[in-house]
């Protein structure tokens, strides 16, 4: 929580728990745009993104990060935490799972068999 930025230069990544944890602690990420990272991080709002393997882009984004005022960094950190809370928090994920299960149960309900087999 005392870090100024979370940095990841991965060239391959799944949904990074470390990224989500850093963001949830209001630590803005500076990370490569791999896999679903761009779905999690809104570039320039809740973190900074660069192309994977692009050293020049990484250095440029690092320079931007280091040039941020405390207020800019804090605002980005708060946006990161809010993004995780609203889109990846336990309540949100549980609601999405319940909706999916309800949809699957509805599709398996014999009353709706004609919808599967017209």
Buried (B, 14 or more C-beta within 10 A) or exposed (E): EEEBBBBBBBEEBEEBEEBBEBBBBBBBBBBBBBBEBEEBBBBEBBBBBBBBEBEEBBEEBBEBBEEBEEEEBEBBBEBBBBBBBEEBBEEEEEEEEEEEEEEEEEEEEEEEEEEEEE
